[in-house]
């Protein structure tokens, strides 16, 4: 960072005064950030540019602390470029300061949650890499991907005695690797950042997993069936009669029995339940515990970084082991190079690891790389007969609303991060989901600078967090640039209004519950302290760039299912239109946004798909 280390230090010193559980921003933070920048050159370049912009414009490092604070606040309320610069810098310094062993432990968090000893199960002998094979691999079904789609279809086919090979770009991480630390998790378990950023009328983050288990291994464990009204819409409006509520019932039941879906207990919900009860009762809103696939959860609060106890039955814990026990082979750290198509029929794939290419001959090819990468795979292989591959992207745009309570101990970091919901506006397209944050992420979400910031962080146990999720219409697309996606997404006027209504409604709930401050995720508005201030927000016109970073945890639809080959990519049996023996089984086939966490929807569809695919093989 060169001379801009001084700039970084001056910002840290102003933003983070000493608190009850943590020191003030200091030179150790600077060294930690610089070390990370050296290891991640793209991050380092971006940070240096941001620091250069604010230093050369304001000479911030030479100003007294109170003037530095005013400069940062001024930039927060300026044009979109200045807002973005200061918001990114603040996020970096806040996260880094609280992502530190001693600080973490002062908050009552365990820094390293991984078990000290772990005995690998016997089925791991079925896990290999492609370069271990000297000849072609022969099988009946090759599945590319191991998440909610691929993991399920692989197990279901293996159960039927079909010879299955699973190909996974990521590694088979186990609980010995899941220590609960965010940066290490993002580096090891998530797709690289350039595969998770969408551009349009804002910047949108679309997280996804790159490990065995896919995103099921790094999600909150929330399980929803597809709402009946969505299935009815697919049946009546899209002609997908086989996806009716009656027909899908048995598939949901089977999935739920395997991953042991059950309602979250009070011991994993924590203090947020009482806060929501108080806030919802005056409004007549319905609220209740979520269903999760983690029956033995001990509420360590790090679901998004891999479960350190194997309590959440993601596909790497449930479906994949069963497939391997039945003779399937899993090729980890193996890249799909090409789909082999001859005379309009898929015949297998070419894969590689450690610079060695191997051919896998198969009766059927099943692509399960997710809504971002599956269209890239198809486009790279020039498979786009309908012209619809990569189109119709939905993401369930989501924002997190926070609040501070003087008289409640909520401990958002000591319970499951998502275990409670409010669904009274669900039919309108808004779902409210509990969204507990660890202190490092919570620090980023708290909007203050200086003394007020440290005051709230010193009593972090009194903060509450709830997410606003919106059922969006198709307004995005994925393009391919070699092996990588270029993602575009535009937040529509309807979605902007739904997010705004969701924020206002969640703020009402918190205020009714007795919150002293509510933190709306809107740039330029630090807090709301009264219903009068909330009324003022309701009259404010918002655009996509007024919101803080919008996250789309649930990309869907980029290879959507349909009857008409002209406006869809796969048919009701998951077969790609116009190509025999090539199937897609993942979130990309989901025809529309569904307004709930989609992992159970994808798993149920994959269970059904396995029946259809098995008929072809046998």
Helices and strands as residue ranges (DSSP letters): H 4-15, H 27-39, H 41-58, G 60-62, H 65-76, H 80-98, H 101-106, G 122-126, E 127-128, G 130-132, E 137-138, E 141-144, H 150-159, E 164-167, G 175-177, H 182-189, G 193-195, E 197-200, E 203-205, G 214-218, H 228-237, G 241-243, H 245-258, E 262-263, H 266-269, H 272-281, E 287-289, E 291-292, G 303-305, H 319-325, E 329-331, E 335-342, E 345-353, E 356-361, E 364-367, H 370-380, E 397-404, E 420-422, G 426-428, E 430-434, H 439-445, H 451-458, G 460-462, E 463-470, E 476-481, E 484-489, H 493-512, E 517-519, H 531-538, G 544-546, E 550-552, E 582-584, G 587-589, H 599-617
